[in-house]
Amino acid sequence: MSIFSRILDGSIPCHRVYEDDLTLAFLDINPLAPGHTLVIPKEAQATVMDLSEKSAAGIGRVLPRITRAACAAAGVQECNIIQNNGAGAGQEVMHVHFHVIPKSSEFGLRKQWTPRPLADGEAEEILRIMQASVEQE
Ligand code: AMP
């Protein structure tokens, strides 16, 4: 059982921002910014790949509202929403969660991407795999 399941069952406290039948939003205990909020499904799944469409829709429905609230708390209009899946991708708590992180020059996420252009033929090969995966579900 993850620590977020214990927050959901009430055995650990949280600073609750919002709750409905499918989701809970609460302040991150180690925030990157004022208003840094975690939005989680009540369904206990480790990664977004395992999440039901119903829970995913529940998260999607509330994200804009929670994000507006987090930005209001920080007094900013910019933010990042990030979601880690798997320890290798930086996930520490194995219960799906979306980080809503207000951004200013003083606080928030620092983007460290190292992009490169698609190689010749690469997109076609990737699409062949992805379209087959999407279509078989
Ligand atoms: P991640 O690295 O994406 O798994 O993020 C886990 C997040 O959960 C971190 O930002 C932690 O600060 C946060 N966290 C862990 N325990 C708690 C807790 N009891 N209440 C609120 N946030 C927590």
Backbone and ligand atoms as CSV (ligand in chain L), in Angstrom:
chain,resi,resn,atom,element,x,y,z
A,1,MET,N,N,0.854,-1.204,0.000
A,1,MET,CA,C,0.000,0.000,0.000
A,1,MET,C,C,0.886,1.248,0.000
A,2,SER,N,N,0.620,2.180,-0.939
A,2,SER,CA,C,1.452,3.384,-1.016
A,2,SER,C,C,0.975,4.421,0.012
A,3,ILE,N,N,1.817,5.410,0.220
A,3,ILE,CA,C,1.466,6.464,1.180
A,3,ILE,C,C,0.211,7.224,0.731
A,4,PHE,N,N,-0.025,7.282,-0.584
A,4,PHE,CA,C,-1.217,7.996,-1.058
A,4,PHE,C,C,-2.491,7.190,-0.771
A,5,SER,N,N,-2.401,5.857,-0.750
A,5,SER,CA,C,-3.562,5.057,-0.332
A,5,SER,C,C,-3.888,5.347,1.125
A,6,ARG,N,N,-2.856,5.584,1.911
A,6,ARG,CA,C,-3.085,5.894,3.333
A,6,ARG,C,C,-3.659,7.298,3.508
A,7,ILE,N,N,-3.293,8.209,2.644
A,7,ILE,CA,C,-3.955,9.526,2.654
A,7,ILE,C,C,-5.418,9.366,2.267
A,8,LEU,N,N,-5.679,8.544,1.247
A,8,LEU,CA,C,-7.062,8.347,0.790
A,8,LEU,C,C,-7.927,7.699,1.863
A,9,ASP,N,N,-7.359,6.759,2.640
A,9,ASP,CA,C,-8.198,6.100,3.662
A,9,ASP,C,C,-8.224,6.881,4.986
A,10,GLY,N,N,-7.533,8.017,5.011
A,10,GLY,CA,C,-7.601,8.906,6.167
A,10,GLY,C,C,-6.621,8.580,7.282
A,11,SER,N,N,-5.772,7.558,7.079
A,11,SER,CA,C,-4.841,7.202,8.157
A,11,SER,C,C,-3.627,8.130,8.207
A,12,ILE,N,N,-3.407,8.911,7.133
A,12,ILE,CA,C,-2.362,9.947,7.122
A,12,ILE,C,C,-3.041,11.254,6.696
A,13,PRO,N,N,-2.725,12.369,7.370
A,13,PRO,CA,C,-3.380,13.634,7.000
A,13,PRO,C,C,-2.795,14.243,5.727
A,14,CYS,N,N,-3.558,15.123,5.127
A,14,CYS,CA,C,-3.034,15.906,3.994
A,14,CYS,C,C,-3.687,17.274,4.035
A,15,HIS,N,N,-3.108,18.187,3.266
A,15,HIS,CA,C,-3.714,19.513,3.090
A,15,HIS,C,C,-4.609,19.435,1.857
A,16,ARG,N,N,-5.875,19.082,2.098
A,16,ARG,CA,C,-6.780,18.780,0.990
A,16,ARG,C,C,-7.247,20.051,0.277
A,17,VAL,N,N,-7.102,20.062,-1.024
A,17,VAL,CA,C,-7.549,21.175,-1.866
A,17,VAL,C,C,-8.934,20.888,-2.416
A,18,TYR,N,N,-9.163,19.625,-2.835
A,18,TYR,CA,C,-10.410,19.269,-3.530
A,18,TYR,C,C,-10.580,17.752,-3.473
A,19,GLU,N,N,-11.835,17.322,-3.427
A,19,GLU,CA,C,-12.117,15.883,-3.471
A,19,GLU,C,C,-13.459,15.654,-4.150
A,20,ASP,N,N,-13.544,14.608,-4.961
A,20,ASP,CA,C,-14.836,14.142,-5.472
A,20,ASP,C,C,-14.821,12.621,-5.469
A,21,ASP,N,N,-15.781,12.001,-6.128
A,21,ASP,CA,C,-15.890,10.544,-6.041
A,21,ASP,C,C,-14.735,9.818,-6.720
A,22,LEU,N,N,-14.023,10.469,-7.643
A,22,LEU,CA,C,-12.944,9.811,-8.387
A,22,LEU,C,C,-11.556,10.328,-8.059
A,23,THR,N,N,-11.459,11.525,-7.496
A,23,THR,CA,C,-10.145,12.169,-7.361
A,23,THR,C,C,-9.961,12.862,-6.007
A,24,LEU,N,N,-8.693,13.081,-5.689
A,24,LEU,CA,C,-8.315,13.895,-4.528
A,24,LEU,C,C,-7.154,14.784,-4.959
A,25,ALA,N,N,-7.182,16.028,-4.528
A,25,ALA,CA,C,-6.067,16.958,-4.784
A,25,ALA,C,C,-5.604,17.507,-3.443
A,26,PHE,N,N,-4.285,17.485,-3.229
A,26,PHE,CA,C,-3.741,17.967,-1.950
A,26,PHE,C,C,-2.370,18.577,-2.188
A,27,LEU,N,N,-1.934,19.409,-1.230
A,27,LEU,CA,C,-0.642,20.084,-1.378
A,27,LEU,C,C,0.502,19.096,-1.244
A,28,ASP,N,N,1.508,19.238,-2.137
A,28,ASP,CA,C,2.728,18.444,-2.008
A,28,ASP,C,C,3.451,18.867,-0.733
A,29,ILE,N,N,3.955,17.866,0.006
A,29,ILE,CA,C,4.585,18.141,1.300
A,29,ILE,C,C,5.974,18.766,1.141
A,30,ASN,N,N,6.575,18.611,-0.041
A,30,ASN,CA,C,7.881,19.216,-0.353
A,30,ASN,C,C,7.758,20.008,-1.653
A,31,PRO,N,N,7.100,21.154,-1.616
A,31,PRO,CA,C,6.736,21.835,-2.862
A,31,PRO,C,C,7.902,22.489,-3.583
A,32,LEU,N,N,7.792,22.500,-4.923
A,32,LEU,CA,C,8.723,23.257,-5.767
A,32,LEU,C,C,8.271,24.709,-5.911
A,33,ALA,N,N,7.028,24.970,-5.490
A,33,ALA,CA,C,6.437,26.298,-5.669
A,33,ALA,C,C,5.265,26.418,-4.708
A,34,PRO,N,N,4.882,27.649,-4.349
A,34,PRO,CA,C,3.640,27.812,-3.590
A,34,PRO,C,C,2.483,27.245,-4.410
A,35,GLY,N,N,1.601,26.473,-3.771
A,35,GLY,CA,C,0.457,25.907,-4.495
A,35,GLY,C,C,0.757,24.622,-5.240
A,36,HIS,N,N,1.997,24.116,-5.144
A,36,HIS,CA,C,2.345,22.822,-5.785
A,36,HIS,C,C,1.371,21.757,-5.259
A,37,THR,N,N,0.573,21.227,-6.155
A,37,THR,CA,C,-0.529,20.337,-5.785
A,37,THR,C,C,-0.392,18.997,-6.488
A,38,LEU,N,N,-0.780,17.932,-5.793
A,38,LEU,CA,C,-0.838,16.595,-6.394
A,38,LEU,C,C,-2.300,16.245,-6.627
A,39,VAL,N,N,-2.606,15.834,-7.847
A,39,VAL,CA,C,-3.964,15.390,-8.182
A,39,VAL,C,C,-3.889,13.890,-8.425
A,40,ILE,N,N,-4.631,13.135,-7.629
A,40,ILE,CA,C,-4.525,11.667,-7.718
A,40,ILE,C,C,-5.915,11.054,-7.951
A,41,PRO,N,N,-5.926,9.878,-8.617
A,41,PRO,CA,C,-7.182,9.139,-8.697
A,41,PRO,C,C,-7.402,8.382,-7.395
A,42,LYS,N,N,-8.641,8.117,-7.060
A,42,LYS,CA,C,-8.898,7.245,-5.904
A,42,LYS,C,C,-8.571,5.793,-6.234
A,43,GLU,N,N,-8.624,5.464,-7.518
A,43,GLU,CA,C,-8.242,4.120,-7.959
A,43,GLU,C,C,-6.743,3.913,-7.695
A,44,ALA,N,N,-6.411,2.813,-6.995
A,44,ALA,CA,C,-5.018,2.556,-6.622
A,44,ALA,C,C,-4.282,1.854,-7.761
A,45,GLN,N,N,-3.675,2.655,-8.633
A,45,GLN,CA,C,-2.840,2.129,-9.716
A,45,GLN,C,C,-1.509,2.847,-9.664
A,46,ALA,N,N,-0.439,2.115,-9.993
A,46,ALA,CA,C,0.894,2.710,-9.901
A,46,ALA,C,C,1.155,3.697,-11.027
A,47,THR,N,N,0.761,3.336,-12.247
A,47,THR,CA,C,1.112,4.189,-13.389
A,47,THR,C,C,-0.119,4.546,-14.212
A,48,VAL,N,N,0.035,5.560,-15.025
A,48,VAL,CA,C,-1.084,6.007,-15.861
A,48,VAL,C,C,-1.439,4.938,-16.902
A,49,MET,N,N,-0.465,4.095,-17.231
A,49,MET,CA,C,-0.740,3.019,-18.195
A,49,MET,C,C,-1.751,2.017,-17.649
A,50,ASP,N,N,-1.845,1.925,-16.335
A,50,ASP,CA,C,-2.762,0.957,-15.698
A,50,ASP,C,C,-4.110,1.578,-15.346
A,51,LEU,N,N,-4.226,2.888,-15.489
A,51,LEU,CA,C,-5.401,3.599,-14.993
A,51,LEU,C,C,-6.621,3.379,-15.895
A,52,SER,N,N,-7.794,3.213,-15.296
A,52,SER,CA,C,-9.023,3.075,-16.082
A,52,SER,C,C,-9.344,4.390,-16.776
A,53,GLU,N,N,-10.075,4.290,-17.882
A,53,GLU,CA,C,-10.472,5.504,-18.600
A,53,GLU,C,C,-11.376,6.366,-17.722
A,54,LYS,N,N,-12.159,5.713,-16.870
A,54,LYS,CA,C,-13.055,6.477,-15.982
A,54,LYS,C,C,-12.248,7.363,-15.022
A,55,SER,N,N,-11.225,6.778,-14.389
A,55,SER,CA,C,-10.401,7.568,-13.470
A,55,SER,C,C,-9.613,8.637,-14.217
A,56,ALA,N,N,-9.096,8.263,-15.400
A,56,ALA,CA,C,-8.331,9.235,-16.200
A,56,ALA,C,C,-9.224,10.419,-16.576
A,57,ALA,N,N,-10.467,10.117,-16.938
A,57,ALA,CA,C,-11.402,11.195,-17.284
A,57,ALA,C,C,-11.697,12.059,-16.060
A,58,GLY,N,N,-11.793,11.413,-14.899
A,58,GLY,CA,C,-12.039,12.160,-13.658
A,58,GLY,C,C,-10.915,13.130,-13.364
A,59,ILE,N,N,-9.677,12.677,-13.573
A,59,ILE,CA,C,-8.513,13.560,-13.383
A,59,ILE,C,C,-8.558,14.708,-14.392
A,60,GLY,N,N,-8.798,14.346,-15.652
A,60,GLY,CA,C,-8.818,15.366,-16.716
A,60,GLY,C,C,-9.875,16.430,-16.470
A,61,ARG,N,N,-10.992,15.995,-15.912
A,61,ARG,CA,C,-12.098,16.932,-15.670
A,61,ARG,C,C,-11.707,18.010,-14.653
A,62,VAL,N,N,-10.955,17.618,-13.609
A,62,VAL,CA,C,-10.653,18.579,-12.538
A,62,VAL,C,C,-9.333,19.328,-12.730
A,63,LEU,N,N,-8.459,18.826,-13.620
A,63,LEU,CA,C,-7.129,19.447,-13.752
A,63,LEU,C,C,-7.176,20.943,-14.067
A,64,PRO,N,N,-8.013,21.391,-14.999
A,64,PRO,CA,C,-8.010,22.838,-15.267
A,64,PRO,C,C,-8.390,23.658,-14.030
A,65,ARG,N,N,-9.371,23.167,-13.271
A,65,ARG,CA,C,-9.823,23.912,-12.094
A,65,ARG,C,C,-8.740,23.949,-11.016
A,66,ILE,N,N,-8.122,22.796,-10.767
A,66,ILE,CA,C,-7.052,22.735,-9.750
A,66,ILE,C,C,-5.869,23.596,-10.184
A,67,THR,N,N,-5.585,23.569,-11.466
A,67,THR,CA,C,-4.442,24.344,-11.976
A,67,THR,C,C,-4.696,25.840,-11.818
A,68,ARG,N,N,-5.914,26.272,-12.103
A,68,ARG,CA,C,-6.233,27.695,-11.885
A,68,ARG,C,C,-6.070,28.066,-10.411
A,69,ALA,N,N,-6.491,27.162,-9.520
A,69,ALA,CA,C,-6.392,27.431,-8.078
A,69,ALA,C,C,-4.928,27.500,-7.640
A,70,ALA,N,N,-4.100,26.578,-8.148
A,70,ALA,CA,C,-2.680,26.562,-7.772
A,70,ALA,C,C,-1.989,27.836,-8.252
A,71,CYS,N,N,-2.298,28.245,-9.477
A,71,CYS,CA,C,-1.699,29.477,-10.013
A,71,CYS,C,C,-2.161,30.696,-9.214
A,72,ALA,N,N,-3.424,30.694,-8.801
A,72,ALA,CA,C,-3.923,31.802,-7.978
A,72,ALA,C,C,-3.167,31.857,-6.655
A,73,ALA,N,N,-2.911,30.679,-6.047
A,73,ALA,CA,C,-2.198,30.634,-4.764
A,73,ALA,C,C,-0.784,31.197,-4.895
A,74,ALA,N,N,-0.166,30.940,-6.064
A,74,ALA,CA,C,1.206,31.399,-6.278
A,74,ALA,C,C,1.252,32.809,-6.845
A,75,GLY,N,N,0.104,33.326,-7.278
A,75,GLY,CA,C,0.074,34.667,-7.869
A,75,GLY,C,C,0.723,34.712,-9.237
A,76,VAL,N,N,0.601,33.604,-9.997
A,76,VAL,CA,C,1.201,33.543,-11.336
A,76,VAL,C,C,0.169,33.015,-12.332
A,77,GLN,N,N,0.519,33.095,-13.590
A,77,GLN,CA,C,-0.380,32.579,-14.630
A,77,GLN,C,C,0.286,31.512,-15.473
A,78,GLU,N,N,1.463,31.045,-15.014
A,78,GLU,CA,C,2.173,30.008,-15.775
A,78,GLU,C,C,2.463,28.837,-14.838
A,79,CYS,N,N,2.547,27.648,-15.419
A,79,CYS,CA,C,2.779,26.467,-14.578
A,79,CYS,C,C,3.189,25.284,-15.450
A,80,ASN,N,N,3.646,24.222,-14.782
A,80,ASN,CA,C,3.897,22.945,-15.444
A,80,ASN,C,C,3.045,21.873,-14.782
A,81,ILE,N,N,2.590,20.920,-15.581
A,81,ILE,CA,C,1.930,19.725,-15.054
A,81,ILE,C,C,2.791,18.545,-15.483
A,82,ILE,N,N,3.308,17.810,-14.483
A,82,ILE,CA,C,4.147,16.659,-14.838
A,82,ILE,C,C,3.647,15.420,-14.118
A,83,GLN,N,N,3.978,14.277,-14.697
A,83,GLN,CA,C,3.430,13.010,-14.210
A,83,GLN,C,C,4.461,11.930,-14.518
A,84,ASN,N,N,5.066,11.349,-13.481
A,84,ASN,CA,C,6.144,10.375,-13.638
A,84,ASN,C,C,5.600,8.951,-13.533
A,85,ASN,N,N,6.081,8.077,-14.404
A,85,ASN,CA,C,5.659,6.669,-14.402
A,85,ASN,C,C,6.883,5.774,-14.327
A,86,GLY,N,N,7.089,5.135,-13.174
A,86,GLY,CA,C,8.216,4.221,-13.010
A,86,GLY,C,C,9.395,4.896,-12.332
A,87,ALA,N,N,10.126,4.090,-11.527
A,87,ALA,CA,C,11.251,4.634,-10.762
A,87,ALA,C,C,12.290,5.267,-11.676
A,88,GLY,N,N,12.540,4.637,-12.827
A,88,GLY,CA,C,13.528,5.163,-13.771
A,88,GLY,C,C,13.124,6.506,-14.350
A,89,ALA,N,N,11.833,6.806,-14.298
A,89,ALA,CA,C,11.326,8.090,-14.792
A,89,ALA,C,C,11.120,9.078,-13.650
A,90,GLY,N,N,11.628,8.723,-12.460
A,90,GLY,CA,C,11.576,9.664,-11.345
A,90,GLY,C,C,10.390,9.495,-10.416
A,91,GLN,N,N,9.613,8.421,-10.596
A,91,GLN,CA,C,8.454,8.221,-9.724
A,91,GLN,C,C,8.901,7.622,-8.388
A,92,GLU,N,N,8.519,8.282,-7.309
A,92,GLU,CA,C,8.866,7.793,-5.965
A,92,GLU,C,C,7.678,7.167,-5.264
A,93,VAL,N,N,6.495,7.713,-5.464
A,93,VAL,CA,C,5.288,7.164,-4.834
A,93,VAL,C,C,4.515,6.394,-5.907
A,94,MET,N,N,4.312,5.103,-5.673
A,94,MET,CA,C,3.749,4.233,-6.709
A,94,MET,C,C,2.213,4.233,-6.697
A,95,HIS,N,N,1.667,5.408,-6.793
A,95,HIS,CA,C,0.230,5.652,-6.976
A,95,HIS,C,C,0.160,6.831,-7.935
A,96,VAL,N,N,-0.583,6.677,-9.021
A,96,VAL,CA,C,-0.638,7.731,-10.053
A,96,VAL,C,C,-0.852,9.106,-9.430
A,97,HIS,N,N,-0.048,10.065,-9.856
A,97,HIS,CA,C,-0.266,11.444,-9.401
A,97,HIS,C,C,0.224,12.422,-10.446
A,98,PHE,N,N,-0.518,13.502,-10.575
A,98,PHE,CA,C,-0.152,14.604,-11.463
A,98,PHE,C,C,0.313,15.763,-10.592
A,99,HIS,N,N,1.539,16.236,-10.859
A,99,HIS,CA,C,2.053,17.426,-10.162
A,99,HIS,C,C,1.575,18.668,-10.909
A,100,VAL,N,N,0.936,19.585,-10.199
A,100,VAL,CA,C,0.596,20.895,-10.760
A,100,VAL,C,C,1.531,21.896,-10.080
A,101,ILE,N,N,2.429,22.490,-10.863
A,101,ILE,CA,C,3.533,23.277,-10.288
A,101,ILE,C,C,3.541,24.680,-10.881
A,102,PRO,N,N,3.069,25.672,-10.116
A,102,PRO,CA,C,3.136,27.051,-10.596
A,102,PRO,C,C,4.578,27.453,-10.914
A,103,LYS,N,N,4.716,28.350,-11.885
A,103,LYS,CA,C,6.058,28.710,-12.355
A,103,LYS,C,C,6.268,30.225,-12.342
A,104,SER,N,N,7.412,30.632,-11.793
A,104,SER,CA,C,7.871,32.017,-11.950
A,104,SER,C,C,9.378,31.962,-12.106
A,105,SER,N,N,10.011,33.119,-12.198
A,105,SER,CA,C,11.485,33.106,-12.295
A,105,SER,C,C,12.108,32.662,-10.980
A,106,GLU,N,N,11.342,32.761,-9.880
A,106,GLU,CA,C,11.894,32.379,-8.567
A,106,GLU,C,C,11.621,30.932,-8.175
A,107,PHE,N,N,10.552,30.337,-8.699
A,107,PHE,CA,C,10.192,28.979,-8.267
A,107,PHE,C,C,9.588,28.179,-9.413
A,108,GLY,N,N,9.486,26.862,-9.145
A,108,GLY,CA,C,8.872,25.982,-10.135
A,108,GLY,C,C,9.868,25.026,-10.753
A,109,LEU,N,N,9.407,24.372,-11.808
A,109,LEU,CA,C,10.193,23.334,-12.477
A,109,LEU,C,C,11.240,23.961,-13.386
A,110,ARG,N,N,12.443,23.378,-13.393
A,110,ARG,CA,C,13.461,23.792,-14.364
A,110,ARG,C,C,13.496,22.760,-15.485
A,111,LYS,N,N,13.238,23.227,-16.679
A,111,LYS,CA,C,13.156,22.313,-17.825
A,111,LYS,C,C,14.553,21.907,-18.273
A,112,GLN,N,N,14.790,20.598,-18.301
A,112,GLN,CA,C,16.090,20.097,-18.757
A,112,GLN,C,C,15.864,19.027,-19.827
A,113,TRP,N,N,15.393,19.465,-20.970
A,113,TRP,CA,C,15.176,18.540,-22.080
A,113,TRP,C,C,16.380,18.571,-22.996
A,114,THR,N,N,16.670,17.437,-23.597
A,114,THR,CA,C,17.748,17.396,-24.593
A,114,THR,C,C,17.170,16.823,-25.893
A,115,PRO,N,N,16.370,17.620,-26.590
A,115,PRO,CA,C,15.718,17.116,-27.799
A,115,PRO,C,C,16.675,16.981,-28.972
A,116,ARG,N,N,16.268,16.176,-29.965
A,116,ARG,CA,C,16.991,16.078,-31.239
A,116,ARG,C,C,15.956,15.872,-32.329
A,117,PRO,N,N,16.237,16.284,-33.525
A,117,PRO,CA,C,15.245,16.144,-34.596
A,117,PRO,C,C,14.998,14.680,-34.942
A,118,LEU,N,N,13.794,14.367,-35.402
A,118,LEU,CA,C,13.498,13.022,-35.901
A,118,LEU,C,C,14.435,12.691,-37.064
A,119,ALA,N,N,14.951,11.457,-37.067
A,119,ALA,CA,C,15.785,11.006,-38.189
A,119,ALA,C,C,14.891,10.622,-39.367
A,120,ASP,N,N,15.507,10.488,-40.547
A,120,ASP,CA,C,14.753,10.053,-41.737
A,120,ASP,C,C,14.114,8.695,-41.495
A,121,GLY,N,N,12.825,8.584,-41.717
A,121,GLY,CA,C,12.131,7.302,-41.584
A,121,GLY,C,C,11.756,6.935,-40.160
A,122,GLU,N,N,12.255,7.684,-39.192
A,122,GLU,CA,C,12.007,7.318,-37.781
A,122,GLU,C,C,10.529,7.454,-37.413
A,123,ALA,N,N,9.902,8.535,-37.838
A,123,ALA,CA,C,8.499,8.756,-37.487
A,123,ALA,C,C,7.627,7.622,-38.026
A,124,GLU,N,N,7.883,7.191,-39.270
A,124,GLU,CA,C,7.071,6.133,-39.879
A,124,GLU,C,C,7.183,4.837,-39.077
A,125,GLU,N,N,8.400,4.501,-38.632
A,125,GLU,CA,C,8.610,3.265,-37.860
A,125,GLU,C,C,7.918,3.351,-36.496
A,126,ILE,N,N,8.016,4.509,-35.862
A,126,ILE,CA,C,7.365,4.704,-34.557
A,126,ILE,C,C,5.845,4.637,-34.712
A,127,LEU,N,N,5.337,5.291,-35.742
A,127,LEU,CA,C,3.883,5.290,-35.966
A,127,LEU,C,C,3.355,3.889,-36.245
A,128,ARG,N,N,4.142,3.069,-36.950
A,128,ARG,CA,C,3.722,1.696,-37.243
A,128,ARG,C,C,3.458,0.958,-35.930
A,129,ILE,N,N,4.345,1.116,-34.960
A,129,ILE,CA,C,4.198,0.438,-33.661
A,129,ILE,C,C,3.064,1.062,-32.861
A,130,MET,N,N,3.049,2.374,-32.819
A,130,MET,CA,C,2.062,3.046,-31.951
A,130,MET,C,C,0.641,2.891,-32.467
A,131,GLN,N,N,0.465,3.019,-33.766
A,131,GLN,CA,C,-0.903,2.907,-34.300
A,131,GLN,C,C,-1.441,1.495,-34.106
A,132,ALA,N,N,-0.562,0.485,-34.242
A,132,ALA,CA,C,-1.000,-0.898,-34.001
A,132,ALA,C,C,-1.399,-1.073,-32.537
A,133,SER,N,N,-0.609,-0.464,-31.631
A,133,SER,CA,C,-0.905,-0.570,-30.192
A,133,SER,C,C,-2.232,0.094,-29.848
A,134,VAL,N,N,-2.440,1.296,-30.356
A,134,VAL,CA,C,-3.678,2.029,-30.061
A,134,VAL,C,C,-4.886,1.303,-30.627
A,135,GLU,N,N,-4.725,0.764,-31.843
A,135,GLU,CA,C,-5.873,0.155,-32.516
A,135,GLU,C,C,-6.250,-1.200,-31.913
A,136,GLN,N,N,-5.283,-1.901,-31.290
A,136,GLN,CA,C,-5.627,-3.238,-30.771
A,136,GLN,C,C,-6.371,-3.178,-29.424
A,137,GLU,N,N,-6.445,-1.980,-28.806
A,137,GLU,CA,C,-7.163,-1.873,-27.528
A,137,GLU,C,C,-8.616,-1.518,-27.749
L,1,AMP,P1,P,7.096,11.511,-7.571
L,1,AMP,O1,O,8.586,11.700,-7.469
L,1,AMP,O2,O,6.538,11.979,-8.902
L,1,AMP,O3,O,6.657,10.115,-7.211
L,1,AMP,O4,O,6.476,12.530,-6.532
L,1,AMP,C1,C,6.067,12.164,-5.261
L,1,AMP,C2,C,5.697,13.429,-4.543
L,1,AMP,O5,O,4.925,13.089,-3.416
L,1,AMP,C3,C,6.884,14.245,-4.056
L,1,AMP,O6,O,6.842,15.548,-4.645
L,1,AMP,C4,C,6.693,14.285,-2.535
L,1,AMP,O7,O,7.055,15.521,-1.961
L,1,AMP,C5,C,5.216,14.025,-2.408
L,1,AMP,N1,N,4.795,13.430,-1.142
L,1,AMP,C6,C,5.279,12.318,-0.553
L,1,AMP,N2,N,4.616,12.060,0.600
L,1,AMP,C7,C,3.680,13.020,0.720
L,1,AMP,C8,C,2.672,13.318,1.693
L,1,AMP,N3,N,2.495,12.557,2.786
L,1,AMP,N4,N,1.884,14.391,1.504
L,1,AMP,C9,C,2.042,15.171,0.410
L,1,AMP,N5,N,2.967,14.942,-0.549
L,1,AMP,C10,C,3.786,13.898,-0.395
